[in-house]
Amino acid sequence: MQFIVKAYDGKDEGAYERRLEARDAHLAGAKAMYDNKTLLFAAAMLDEEDKMIGSTMIVEFPSKEAIEKEWFAEEPYIRNKVWEKIEIVPCKVPPFCIK
């Protein structure tokens, strides 16, 4: 099953610095997910000044519970309190968009 995951960064004083500190580990995890085909597409969300303020991903997992158990339990942006609010919405990606 496919899902859109929108994760919004915290807005506290140190949120952006925590994002930068955890970014390499986050990207390494995202690359592993892409390689095993659980991550279909990802992008950082930006504000008007091109500063990263969150993430949007399209993923493939059996369920929302699997996302939380298999991904979120190890996600550096969650473990380092970068993401403050996360939305998970089921979706359907057309076959021609999946490599």
Secondary structure as UniProt FT lines:
FT   STRAND          2..9
FT   TURN            13..14
FT   HELIX           15..35
FT   TURN            36..37
FT   STRAND          39..46
FT   TURN            48..49
FT   STRAND          52..60
FT   HELIX           64..66
FT   HELIX           67..72
FT   TURN            73..74
FT   HELIX           76..79
FT   TURN            80..81
FT   STRAND          83..91
FT   HELIX           95..97
//
